[in-house]
């Protein structure tokens, strides 16, 4: 059994970002275009990477990065969402990556950052539901260690499909929720002015997720001398 992938370091770009004081402000911060995305996390983690593209069914998701990287002499497979909605091709590519990692007995690192799965009619026709289900099965049955970090938005099944069932972490400015606060407010038939309150009800902040045992820990900037 390979060792688990070590946790990635906090990107220097976000080292001085202040923490939000309430859930809705936290969500807004996680959506900020100034927040470090997967490219910066990967660049700070790996010395060298090689990517795979495509689901072998003719589809390519430009909003998902999959491949293998070298870190301190070890090879680690990775799947990283880049803040976009993940398409059926993306979920299938991630499943393909897990299969390759299992074949070569490599640990996997997944970086979660998505407002959810793509759900346009074309995505439904391309089988987004079955693609997510296949990835859930692959993650749950994996015989190799998978480490996951929510680095930004972690919304709905599009995020949960890439979440390790036993080694899930979160960046201090990320959040994880079954749905976006706006959609939850709509489901509850509440007005837009209720969205901040609904965000609080969802208990989506890192501290709340940690207190409920959903994540193992919170990743933040390293203190000098630590």
N, C-alpha and C positions, 0 to 999 in steps of 0.2 A: 504494500500500500504506500503510495507516495505521500510525502508530507503535505499539509495544507499550504496554500499560498499565503505568504506573509501579508499583513495589511498594508495598503498603500499609504504613503505619507501625505499629509495635508498640503495642498498646493500653496506655494508662497504667495500667490496673487490674492488669496482670500485670508491671509493671516491676520489682518487687522479689521476684518469686517465685524461690526457689532452684532450681538445676538438680539433677536426680536424679543419683545416683551409680551406678546400675545400671539395666539395661533394664527389669526388672519394675516397679521404683519409678517409672521414667519413664512406663510405660504407665498406672499408677495415677494419676499426676499429670495425664496427658492426659485422663483420664476424670473429673477433679474437677469438680463442679458450680460451683466457684468460679472456674474458668478462663474467660477471656474467650471468648465465642462470636461467631458471625458478626455478630450485631447490633452489637456494639461495634466490630468491625473495619470494618464498612461505615460506621458513624456517624463514625469517625475518618478515613475515606477520602474520602467524598463530601460535598459541600455540599448536594446535593439529589438525590433519587431518585424514580423512578416504576417501579412493579412491574407485571409481567405475571403472570397466574395461569392455570393450567389447560393441559391438553395438547391442547385442541380435540377431544378424544375423550370428554369428559364427566368426566375425572378431574382432581383437584386434590391436590397434595401439600403439606400445611401445614408440613412440615419442610424445605422447600426454598424459597429466595428467588431470584427471577430478575427482572431488570429493567435499567434504564438509569440512569446517574447522571452528575452534572456534577462535574468536578474541575478546578479552575483553568482554566475556560473550555472544557474538552474533554468530550465525551460518551464514556462507556465502558460497555459492556454487562457485566453480571455474573451469575454463578450462584454461590450460596452455600449450602452444606449447614449445618444448624444443630445437628448432633450427633445427629440422629435417623437411623433407617434410611430410605433413599431408596426410594420406591415406584415402580412402573412409570409412574405419571402424572408423577412428578418427573423421571425420566430423559427422558420424552418432552417435557416442558416445557423442559428444558435443551437438547434438540435443536432445539426450536422457537426458543429464544432465539439459538442459534448461527446459525440460518438468517436471522433478522431482522438480526443483527449483520453477517452477510455482505452482505445486501441493502443496508444503509446504510454499509458499509465502516467499521465501528467495531471497535476492539480489544476484547478480552474478558478479564475477570479472573474466575477461578474460585477459590473458597475451599472447601477440602476438609475435612470434619469429619463422619465417619460411622463407626459400627461395622460397616457393610456394607449391602448391599441388603436390602430387605424380602423375606422368603422364606416367608411364610405360604401356605397353599393358595390363598387368594384372590389373592395376588400372582402366584403361578405361573399361575393361570388367566387373569390379566390380562396375561400375557405379559412378565413382568419380564426374562426372558432376552433376548428379541428387542429390548426397549426398551434394555437395556444395550448390546447389539450395535450398534444404530442410533446410539447416542451415541458409541461407540468410533469408528465409521466417520466420523461428522461431525467429531469432534475430529481424527482422523488426516488427513482430507482438507481441513481448513479452509484457506482462502486468506487468512485474516486472522490477525493475531498473537493468540495465546492465552497468557496468563500465569497460572500456577496456584500456589497456596500451600497447603500442608497446615498448617492452623491448630490441629489437634487430632488426633483419631483418623483414620487413613487405612487402612481395612481392606478388603481383597478388591476384587472388581470394582466394587463400589459406589463406591469411592474412585478406582480407576484410570480409570474411565470419564470422570472430570472432570479428569484429569491431562494437562496439555500434554505432548506428546511431546518438545518441545525447550526448554521454558522452565518447569521445575518447581522450586519453592523450598519450604522448610519452616520453620515457626516453631520456635524453640529448644525448646519443650516439646511439639511434635507428634511423631508417629511414623507410619511407613508400613510395612505388612506385607501379605503375600499372604493371611494369615488371622490371627485373634486367637490369642494364645498358648494360651488354654484349648482352642480347637478344634484347634490343632496338636498339643497334648499328647494330646487324645483320639484324633486320627488315628493318632498313633504308639503308641497303647495304653499310655500312661504315666499314672501317678496324678496327682492334683491337686497333690501336693507337688513335682512336676517342672515345673510351670508357670513359675516364675521362671527355671529353667535353659533351658527352651524359648524364652522371651522373648529370652534372650541368643543362642541359636542363630539366631534369626530376623534378627539384626543390623538392628534396626528404628530405632535412635536417629538423630537428625540427623547426628551426627559420622560414624557408620558409613555412612549413606546418602551423605553428601558424599564420603567417602573412596573409595566405589565408583563415583562418577560418576552416581548416580541422581538427585540433586538438584544444582542449580547453586550453591546457597548457603543459609545459615541466617539467618533474620530474628530479630533480638533487639532489646532496648531500645537506643536511641541514647545514647551517652555524652554527658555534658554538655560543651558546647563543640565537639561533633563534628558 
